[in-house]
């Protein structure tokens, strides 16, 4: 099952790439990279969802994407640092980690 969670994590990283790309792509190459990130993130999410509960997988995927995008905006794109925003991201990550922790089996094992 660790392999599936690694796939979700990687999909979340590609999600960060395409979300940032949607905002910052200014060239053909930037848009091509954004489209590739969209495809890879969705493809990896589909692969992981075959063996993990879809709701939990999607929640973890979007949590990684949301937290990563906000943090990347602050670090790379000079978005103002906001303590409340960071606390809310920490709460979101706590929920994501909690969901991952309580997910014990794959869908195949449940059948």
N, C-alpha and C positions, 0 to 999 in steps of 0.2 A: 504494500500500500504506500510505502514511502515514495516509490517511483511516481505514483499518480499525483501525490502532493507536490513533488518536485516539478511535475509537468504543469500543475496549476500555478505554482510560483513563477515559472518561466513564462507562462501565458500572461500573468499579471505584469511582468516586466515589459513584455511586448505591448501590453495595453498602455502602459505609461508612455512608451515610444509613440504610439499612434495618437494618443490624446495630445501630447506635446506637439507632435507633427501637425495636427489639425490647426493648432494656433500659430505655429511658427514657420511652417513650410512656405518658402517664398520662391522656390525654383522647381523646375521639373524633377530634378534629382530628389529634392526634399519631399515632393508629393509621391514620387515612386517609393521612397523609403517608408512614408506613412502608409501607403496601400499595402506594402509588404508586411509591415507591422500589424495591420488590421487582419490580414489573412492568417499570419502565423499565430497571433493571439487567439483568434477564433478556432483555428484548427487544433491547437493544443488544448483549448478548453473542451472541445468536443471529445478529443481522445481521453482526457481525464474524466469527463462525465460518464464515460462508459462503465467505469468501475467505482465511482464515488456517487453519493447522493447529489442530484443535480442542484437542489436548493443550496446546500452547503457549499458545493463547488463554486457556484456562481457568486455567493456571498463573499467567499474568500477571495476569489478573482477580482471582484469589483472593489473590495476593501484594499487589496494590494495596489490596485490601479489608482484609487482615490488618494490613499496616503502617499504613495510615491509621486503622484503628480503634484500634490500640494507641496511636498518637501522639495521637489525639483524646482518648482516655481520660486520658492524662497531662496534656495541655494544658487541656482543658475540664472534666474531671470529677475532678480532683485524685487520680488514680491515682498511687501512689508511683512515683517515678523509680527505675529499676533499670538499672544499667549493663549487666548481662548481657542483659537483655531488649532493650535498644537495640542491643547488638552482634549479637544473633540477628536482629533486624529488619534490620539492615544486611546481614547475610549473606543473608537472604531477598531483599532488594532487589537485591543483587548477582546472585543467581540469576535473578531476573525480568529484569533488564537484559541479562544474558547470553543468556537464551532469546530475548528480543526481537531482540538483535543478530544471532544466528546464523540467524534465520528469514529466508530470502532471497526466497522467492517465495510467491505466492498459490496456493491449491489449483487454481484455474482454469489457472494457468500450468504446473502439474505434469502436467496431463492431456493 
